[in-house]
Amino acid sequence: MSQSRLEPGDAAPDFILPDAGGEEVSLKSFRGKRVILYFYPAAMTPGCTKQACDFRDNLNSLTGHGLTVLGVSKDKPAKLQQFAERDALTFPLLSDPGLEVHKAYGAYGEKQNYGKTITGVLRSTFVIDSEGKIEKALYNVKATGHVARLLKDLGIS
């Protein structure tokens, strides 16, 4: 059931998704820039809020190093708008309710939840280089501490 995972050097699957305001965002429009694309299970849940706020709190460091942050969930744009407003999230949150982009990135499939195997969103982060290739592919990351680890891995203090 799980899609194949992406590896460094693979072409990042292109997409066009609506953001929290309903505007279409395409990955192709970020060519020439490095992108952090992260997938999270659901807006306004404790772990996803922690992760989003960690990205928000480190956004100046990330953008200062030429990185653009994009968050993707299966939530509809209206819920993403509420999430962005509630938590002062200033980076794009993208809506993928059909899970097509999640599946293209291998960010949807079987996972363990409290000892049970379920099918759902796999919290995953991808660093995409300026040419649209996967630089880092991190699957099943933890919400807490993930951004700090990513900053360290990218050499950003």
GROMACS elastic network, one bead per residue, 0.5 to 0.9 nm:
[ bonds ]
;  ai    aj funct       b0    kb
    1   108     6  0.87562   500
    1   109     6  0.59430   500
    1   110     6  0.69221   500
    1   119     6  0.82245   500
    2     5     6  0.84919   500
    2   103     6  0.78971   500
    2   106     6  0.67189   500
    2   107     6  0.82616   500
    2   108     6  0.63972   500
    2   110     6  0.60041   500
    2   119     6  0.84059   500
    3   103     6  0.59442   500
    3   104     6  0.72124   500
    3   105     6  0.76804   500
    3   107     6  0.77411   500
    3   108     6  0.71261   500
    3   109     6  0.67562   500
    4   103     6  0.85546   500
    4   104     6  0.82993   500
    4   105     6  0.78998   500
    4   106     6  0.55963   500
    5   104     6  0.86877   500
    5   105     6  0.66295   500
    5   107     6  0.80095   500
    5   137     6  0.82481   500
    5   139     6  0.84720   500
    6     9     6  0.86282   500
    6    10     6  0.63919   500
    6    11     6  0.85106   500
    6    12     6  0.80924   500
    6   104     6  0.87840   500
    6   105     6  0.63648   500
    6   106     6  0.68659   500
    6   134     6  0.75038   500
    6   136     6  0.89615   500
    6   137     6  0.64582   500
    7    10     6  0.56971   500
    7    11     6  0.89603   500
    7   134     6  0.66412   500
    7   135     6  0.80013   500
    7   136     6  0.72686   500
    7   137     6  0.60454   500
    8    11     6  0.85933   500
    8   128     6  0.89570   500
    8   133     6  0.73424   500
    8   136     6  0.55368   500
    8   137     6  0.65592   500
    9    12     6  0.87359   500
    9   133     6  0.55590   500
    9   134     6  0.52805   500
    9   135     6  0.63465   500
    9   136     6  0.86425   500
   10    13     6  0.88115   500
   10   132     6  0.87480   500
   10   133     6  0.55664   500
   10   134     6  0.53995   500
   10   135     6  0.82919   500
   11    14     6  0.85651   500
   11   128     6  0.87751   500
   11   131     6  0.87209   500
   11   132     6  0.60668   500
   11   134     6  0.60728   500
   12    27     6  0.86891   500
   12   104     6  0.89412   500
   12   105     6  0.78440   500
   12   126     6  0.89059   500
   12   128     6  0.68813   500
   12   132     6  0.56372   500
   12   133     6  0.52399   500
   12   134     6  0.56033   500
   13    27     6  0.83367   500
   13   101     6  0.78567   500
   13   104     6  0.64748   500
   13   105     6  0.70133   500
   13   132     6  0.84130   500
   13   133     6  0.88744   500
   14    26     6  0.71585   500
   14    27     6  0.55469   500
   14    28     6  0.63837   500
   14   101     6  0.84759   500
   14   132     6  0.84491   500
   15    25     6  0.79997   500
   15    26     6  0.54496   500
   15    27     6  0.57251   500
   15    28     6  0.76206   500
   15   101     6  0.68645   500
   16    24     6  0.61560   500
   16    25     6  0.53500   500
   16    27     6  0.67683   500
   16    28     6  0.85116   500
   17    22     6  0.87066   500
   17    23     6  0.80858   500
   17    24     6  0.53842   500
   17    25     6  0.53724   500
   17    26     6  0.65178   500
   17    27     6  0.88725   500
   17    72     6  0.89922   500
   17    94     6  0.60197   500
   17    95     6  0.60861   500
   17    96     6  0.66087   500
   17   101     6  0.87042   500
   18    21     6  0.74712   500
   18    23     6  0.51651   500
   18    25     6  0.59728   500
   18    26     6  0.87941   500
   18    76     6  0.88267   500
   18    77     6  0.69876   500
   18    93     6  0.84976   500
   18    94     6  0.56746   500
   18    95     6  0.56237   500
   18    96     6  0.79085   500
   19    22     6  0.51235   500
   19    23     6  0.54304   500
   19    24     6  0.62570   500
   19    25     6  0.66017   500
   19    72     6  0.89877   500
   19    76     6  0.89622   500
   19    77     6  0.61346   500
   19    80     6  0.78045   500
   19    81     6  0.84474   500
   19    92     6  0.62340   500
   19    93     6  0.54776   500
   19    95     6  0.60428   500
   20    23     6  0.74795   500
   20    76     6  0.78458   500
   20    78     6  0.63093   500
   20    79     6  0.76062   500
   20    82     6  0.84030   500
   20    83     6  0.88766   500
   20    84     6  0.77968   500
   20    92     6  0.72156   500
   20    93     6  0.58425   500
   20    94     6  0.63893   500
   20    95     6  0.72834   500
   21    24     6  0.88726   500
   21    77     6  0.63917   500
   21    78     6  0.75393   500
   21    80     6  0.83655   500
   21    81     6  0.65855   500
   22    77     6  0.61028   500
   22    78     6  0.83204   500
   22    94     6  0.89467   500
   22    95     6  0.87990   500
   24    94     6  0.87928   500
   25    28     6  0.87559   500
   25    29     6  0.75899   500
   25    92     6  0.87090   500
   25    94     6  0.78005   500
   26    29     6  0.55054   500
   26    30     6  0.75965   500
   27    30     6  0.56178   500
   27    31     6  0.74615   500
   27    35     6  0.87237   500
   27   132     6  0.82578   500
   28    31     6  0.55461   500
   28   132     6  0.76820   500
   29    32     6  0.87104   500
   30    33     6  0.55427   500
   30    34     6  0.75325   500
   30    35     6  0.74037   500
   30    68     6  0.83592   500
   30   130     6  0.76668   500
   30   132     6  0.83921   500
   31    34     6  0.77348   500
   31    35     6  0.89586   500
   31   129     6  0.83058   500
   31   130     6  0.54288   500
   31   131     6  0.59590   500
   31   132     6  0.63505   500
   32   129     6  0.79886   500
   32   131     6  0.62204   500
   32   132     6  0.82365   500
   33    66     6  0.66939   500
   33    67     6  0.68164   500
   33    68     6  0.73787   500
   33   128     6  0.84684   500
   33   129     6  0.68064   500
   33   131     6  0.78368   500
   33   132     6  0.86751   500
   34    66     6  0.63317   500
   34    68     6  0.63217   500
   34    69     6  0.89398   500
   34   127     6  0.70875   500
   34   128     6  0.55827   500
   34   131     6  0.82585   500
   34   132     6  0.81797   500
   35    66     6  0.83896   500
   35    67     6  0.53101   500
   35    69     6  0.59010   500
   35    70     6  0.72941   500
   35   126     6  0.79233   500
   35   127     6  0.57031   500
   35   128     6  0.50532   500
   35   129     6  0.66530   500
   35   130     6  0.77164   500
   35   132     6  0.87789   500
   36    67     6  0.66163   500
   36    68     6  0.59810   500
   36    70     6  0.61625   500
   36    71     6  0.82790   500
   36   125     6  0.69149   500
   36   126     6  0.56693   500
   36   128     6  0.63608   500
   37    68     6  0.83471   500
   37    69     6  0.61256   500
   37    71     6  0.59406   500
   37    72     6  0.73643   500
   37   124     6  0.84256   500
   37   125     6  0.57535   500
   37   126     6  0.51418   500
   37   127     6  0.64033   500
   37   128     6  0.75096   500
   38    69     6  0.78133   500
   38    70     6  0.63805   500
   38    72     6  0.60956   500
   38    73     6  0.87046   500
   38   123     6  0.75390   500
   38   124     6  0.57304   500
   38   126     6  0.61777   500
   38   127     6  0.86170   500
   39    70     6  0.87419   500
   39    71     6  0.59561   500
   39    73     6  0.58664   500
   39   102     6  0.72738   500
   39   107     6  0.68534   500
   39   121     6  0.76419   500
   39   122     6  0.73500   500
   39   123     6  0.54844   500
   39   124     6  0.52444   500
   39   125     6  0.62913   500
   39   126     6  0.87201   500
   40    43     6  0.77987   500
   40    47     6  0.89074   500
   40    48     6  0.62232   500
   40    51     6  0.85627   500
   40    52     6  0.89645   500
   40    71     6  0.73318   500
   40    72     6  0.63847   500
   40    73     6  0.54717   500
   40    74     6  0.84239   500
   40   107     6  0.88534   500
   40   121     6  0.68448   500
   40   122     6  0.72246   500
   40   124     6  0.70575   500
   40   125     6  0.88549   500
   40   143     6  0.87433   500
   41    45     6  0.85113   500
   41    47     6  0.89965   500
   41    48     6  0.70249   500
   41    72     6  0.86702   500
   41    73     6  0.59766   500
   41    74     6  0.72259   500
   41    75     6  0.86218   500
   41   120     6  0.77478   500
   41   121     6  0.52907   500
   41   122     6  0.72414   500
   41   123     6  0.66172   500
   42    45     6  0.61240   500
   42    47     6  0.89188   500
   42    48     6  0.64737   500
   42    49     6  0.88498   500
   42    73     6  0.61535   500
   42    74     6  0.69871   500
   42    75     6  0.65126   500
   42   121     6  0.88082   500
   43    46     6  0.87606   500
   43    48     6  0.62220   500
   43    49     6  0.69118   500
   43    73     6  0.73068   500
   43    74     6  0.87407   500
   43    75     6  0.67659   500
   43    79     6  0.71365   500
   43    80     6  0.65333   500
   43    82     6  0.88196   500
   43    83     6  0.61488   500
   44    47     6  0.84599   500
   44    48     6  0.65775   500
   44    49     6  0.56047   500
   44    79     6  0.85250   500
   44    80     6  0.86299   500
   44    82     6  0.85355   500
   44    83     6  0.58847   500
   44    86     6  0.87145   500
   44    87     6  0.88442   500
   45    48     6  0.54397   500
   45    49     6  0.58445   500
   45    50     6  0.85412   500
   46    49     6  0.51826   500
   46    50     6  0.61932   500
   46    51     6  0.87410   500
   47    50     6  0.50927   500
   47    51     6  0.62491   500
   47    52     6  0.86179   500
   47   142     6  0.84311   500
   47   143     6  0.54501   500
   47   144     6  0.71677   500
   48    51     6  0.51126   500
   48    52     6  0.60467   500
   48    53     6  0.84597   500
   48   143     6  0.65507   500
   49    52     6  0.51276   500
   49    53     6  0.59864   500
   49    54     6  0.84542   500
   49    83     6  0.83350   500
   49    87     6  0.78138   500
   49   143     6  0.86602   500
   50    53     6  0.52419   500
   50    54     6  0.61479   500
   50    55     6  0.87717   500
   50   143     6  0.65892   500
   50   144     6  0.66309   500
   51    54     6  0.50626   500
   51    55     6  0.63840   500
   51    56     6  0.86508   500
   51   142     6  0.86297   500
   51   143     6  0.50514   500
   51   144     6  0.63677   500
   51   145     6  0.81159   500
   51   146     6  0.73654   500
   51   147     6  0.72389   500
   52    55     6  0.51349   500
   52    56     6  0.61494   500
   52    57     6  0.86086   500
   52    71     6  0.80104   500
   52    87     6  0.84271   500
   52    89     6  0.73231   500
   52   143     6  0.87183   500
   53    57     6  0.59381   500
   53    58     6  0.85030   500
   53    87     6  0.70914   500
   53    88     6  0.83495   500
   53    89     6  0.71496   500
   54    57     6  0.50857   500
   54    58     6  0.62394   500
   54    59     6  0.84095   500
   54   144     6  0.83994   500
   54   145     6  0.83403   500
   54   146     6  0.84252   500
   54   147     6  0.61935   500
   54   148     6  0.81039   500
   55    58     6  0.52098   500
   55    59     6  0.57497   500
   55    62     6  0.85625   500
   55    69     6  0.77697   500
   55    89     6  0.86239   500
   55    91     6  0.86946   500
   55   147     6  0.63844   500
   56    59     6  0.50839   500
   56    60     6  0.82614   500
   56    87     6  0.89125   500
   56    88     6  0.79507   500
   56    89     6  0.59312   500
   56    90     6  0.68979   500
   56    91     6  0.74401   500
   57    60     6  0.76501   500
   57    61     6  0.88305   500
   58    61     6  0.54679   500
   58    62     6  0.63113   500
   58    63     6  0.87287   500
   58   147     6  0.79929   500
   58   148     6  0.87112   500
   58   151     6  0.86922   500
   59    62     6  0.50246   500
   59    63     6  0.59400   500
   59    64     6  0.81805   500
   59    67     6  0.87260   500
   59    68     6  0.84523   500
   59    69     6  0.77575   500
   59    90     6  0.86404   500
   59    91     6  0.82129   500
   60    63     6  0.52502   500
   60    64     6  0.57682   500
   60    65     6  0.85508   500
   61    64     6  0.50064   500
   61    65     6  0.64054   500
   61    66     6  0.89321   500
   61    67     6  0.87415   500
   61   151     6  0.87187   500
   61   156     6  0.72093   500
   61   157     6  0.78077   500
   62    65     6  0.52438   500
   62    66     6  0.65974   500
   62    67     6  0.52270   500
   62    68     6  0.71668   500
   62    69     6  0.79761   500
   62   151     6  0.79533   500
   62   156     6  0.76430   500
   63    68     6  0.59803   500
   63    69     6  0.81453   500
   64    67     6  0.72772   500
   65   156     6  0.76688   500
   67   127     6  0.87587   500
   68    91     6  0.80615   500
   69    91     6  0.61610   500
   69    92     6  0.72089   500
   69    93     6  0.89933   500
   70    91     6  0.63770   500
   70    92     6  0.52781   500
   70    93     6  0.60404   500
   70    94     6  0.71812   500
   71    91     6  0.77521   500
   71    92     6  0.63897   500
   71    94     6  0.59765   500
   71    95     6  0.87820   500
   72    75     6  0.84512   500
   72    92     6  0.86148   500
   72    93     6  0.58161   500
   72    95     6  0.60450   500
   72    96     6  0.67915   500
   72   101     6  0.87189   500
   72   102     6  0.81114   500
   73    76     6  0.83572   500
   73    80     6  0.86193   500
   73    93     6  0.77070   500
   73    94     6  0.65141   500
   73    95     6  0.56426   500
   73    96     6  0.58764   500
   73    97     6  0.73776   500
   73    99     6  0.82907   500
   73   102     6  0.81388   500
   73   121     6  0.83701   500
   74    94     6  0.83648   500
   74    95     6  0.56191   500
   74    98     6  0.70505   500
   74    99     6  0.63761   500
   74   102     6  0.85019   500
   74   121     6  0.86232   500
   75    78     6  0.81618   500
   75    79     6  0.62513   500
   75    80     6  0.65135   500
   75    94     6  0.83148   500
   75    95     6  0.56499   500
   75    96     6  0.68761   500
   75    97     6  0.59530   500
   76    79     6  0.56325   500
   76    80     6  0.64673   500
   76    81     6  0.88661   500
   76    94     6  0.85500   500
   76    95     6  0.55471   500
   76    96     6  0.75525   500
   76    97     6  0.64873   500
   77    81     6  0.60701   500
   77    82     6  0.87014   500
   77    93     6  0.82512   500
   77    94     6  0.73636   500
   77    95     6  0.58577   500
   78    81     6  0.50653   500
   78    82     6  0.64476   500
   78    83     6  0.87488   500
   79    82     6  0.50640   500
   79    83     6  0.62010   500
   79    84     6  0.86239   500
   80    84     6  0.60669   500
   80    85     6  0.85247   500
   80    93     6  0.63787   500
   80    94     6  0.76623   500
   80    95     6  0.75987   500
   81    84     6  0.51156   500
   81    85     6  0.61111   500
   81    86     6  0.84592   500
   81    93     6  0.82223   500
   82    85     6  0.51768   500
   82    86     6  0.58951   500
   82    87     6  0.84852   500
   83    86     6  0.51885   500
   83    87     6  0.60953   500
   83    88     6  0.80615   500
   83    89     6  0.75882   500
   84    87     6  0.54899   500
   84    88     6  0.54414   500
   84    90     6  0.70150   500
   84    91     6  0.84368   500
   84    92     6  0.86916   500
   84    93     6  0.77516   500
   85    88     6  0.51625   500
   85    89     6  0.67289   500
   85    90     6  0.88073   500
   86    89     6  0.79760   500
   89    92     6  0.80380   500
   89    93     6  0.85164   500
   90    93     6  0.88492   500
   95    98     6  0.89074   500
   96    99     6  0.52875   500
   96   100     6  0.69095   500
   96   101     6  0.66323   500
   96   102     6  0.74399   500
   97   100     6  0.80945   500
   98   101     6  0.81499   500
   98   102     6  0.86871   500
   99   103     6  0.60888   500
   99   104     6  0.85708   500
   99   107     6  0.89754   500
   99   108     6  0.76214   500
   99   121     6  0.87560   500
  100   103     6  0.52396   500
  100   104     6  0.61983   500
  100   105     6  0.88171   500
  101   105     6  0.63074   500
  101   106     6  0.85533   500
  101   107     6  0.82835   500
  102   105     6  0.53914   500
  102   106     6  0.61890   500
  102   108     6  0.55976   500
  102   121     6  0.75059   500
  102   122     6  0.85798   500
  103   107     6  0.57418   500
  103   108     6  0.53830   500
  103   109     6  0.78814   500
  104   107     6  0.76210   500
  104   108     6  0.87400   500
  105   108     6  0.80265   500
  105   124     6  0.88279   500
  105   126     6  0.87596   500
  106   109     6  0.73269   500
  106   122     6  0.80260   500
  106   124     6  0.86121   500
  106   139     6  0.84993   500
  107   120     6  0.85186   500
  107   121     6  0.58882   500
  107   123     6  0.67665   500
  107   124     6  0.60164   500
  107   125     6  0.87623   500
  107   139     6  0.73491   500
  107   140     6  0.85255   500
  108   111     6  0.88111   500
  108   119     6  0.72973   500
  108   120     6  0.55070   500
  108   122     6  0.52640   500
  108   123     6  0.85101   500
  109   118     6  0.80488   500
  109   119     6  0.50471   500
  109   120     6  0.54626   500
  109   121     6  0.65138   500
  109   122     6  0.67303   500
  110   117     6  0.64177   500
  110   118     6  0.54763   500
  110   120     6  0.63655   500
  110   121     6  0.83818   500
  110   122     6  0.80288   500
  111   116     6  0.81149   500
  111   117     6  0.55627   500
  111   118     6  0.55263   500
  111   119     6  0.61077   500
  111   120     6  0.69800   500
  111   121     6  0.83398   500
  111   122     6  0.71277   500
  111   140     6  0.84830   500
  112   115     6  0.58117   500
  112   116     6  0.54099   500
  112   118     6  0.62165   500
  112   119     6  0.85695   500
  113   116     6  0.52443   500
  113   117     6  0.63354   500
  113   118     6  0.67021   500
  114   117     6  0.84624   500
  119   122     6  0.88291   500
  121   124     6  0.85409   500
  122   139     6  0.68046   500
  122   140     6  0.55631   500
  122   141     6  0.81366   500
  123   138     6  0.86772   500
  123   139     6  0.64411   500
  123   140     6  0.50958   500
  123   141     6  0.56960   500
  123   142     6  0.73649   500
  123   143     6  0.78241   500
  124   137     6  0.75699   500
  124   138     6  0.55343   500
  124   140     6  0.56521   500
  124   141     6  0.59245   500
  124   142     6  0.89115   500
  125   136     6  0.79153   500
  125   137     6  0.61595   500
  125   138     6  0.51272   500
  125   139     6  0.66070   500
  125   140     6  0.86762   500
  125   141     6  0.76333   500
  126   134     6  0.68088   500
  126   135     6  0.73392   500
  126   136     6  0.54533   500
  126   138     6  0.61738   500
  126   139     6  0.85838   500
  127   133     6  0.85564   500
  127   134     6  0.60830   500
  127   135     6  0.52533   500
  127   137     6  0.67135   500
  127   138     6  0.86804   500
  128   131     6  0.78991   500
  128   132     6  0.57994   500
  128   133     6  0.54665   500
  128   135     6  0.52895   500
  128   136     6  0.71049   500
  128   137     6  0.88053   500
  129   132     6  0.54480   500
  129   133     6  0.54002   500
  129   134     6  0.63236   500
  129   135     6  0.58223   500
  129   136     6  0.89782   500
  130   133     6  0.74463   500
  132   135     6  0.89587   500
  134   137     6  0.68028   500
  138   141     6  0.66108   500
  141   144     6  0.87839   500
  141   146     6  0.65908   500
  142   145     6  0.69568   500
  142   146     6  0.58986   500
  143   146     6  0.57669   500
  143   147     6  0.81890   500
  144   147     6  0.78034   500
  144   148     6  0.87472   500
  145   148     6  0.53492   500
  145   149     6  0.62678   500
  145   150     6  0.86833   500
  146   149     6  0.51442   500
  146   150     6  0.61145   500
  146   151     6  0.86420   500
  147   151     6  0.60981   500
  147   152     6  0.85851   500
  148   151     6  0.51421   500
  148   152     6  0.63082   500
  148   153     6  0.86853   500
  148   157     6  0.88707   500
  149   152     6  0.50793   500
  149   153     6  0.61198   500
  149   154     6  0.85789   500
  150   153     6  0.50022   500
  150   154     6  0.60974   500
  150   155     6  0.85475   500
  150   156     6  0.84884   500
  151   154     6  0.51297   500
  151   155     6  0.61542   500
  151   157     6  0.65251   500
  152   155     6  0.50549   500
  152   156     6  0.57974   500
  152   157     6  0.66427   500
  153   156     6  0.76819   500
  154   157     6  0.88314   500
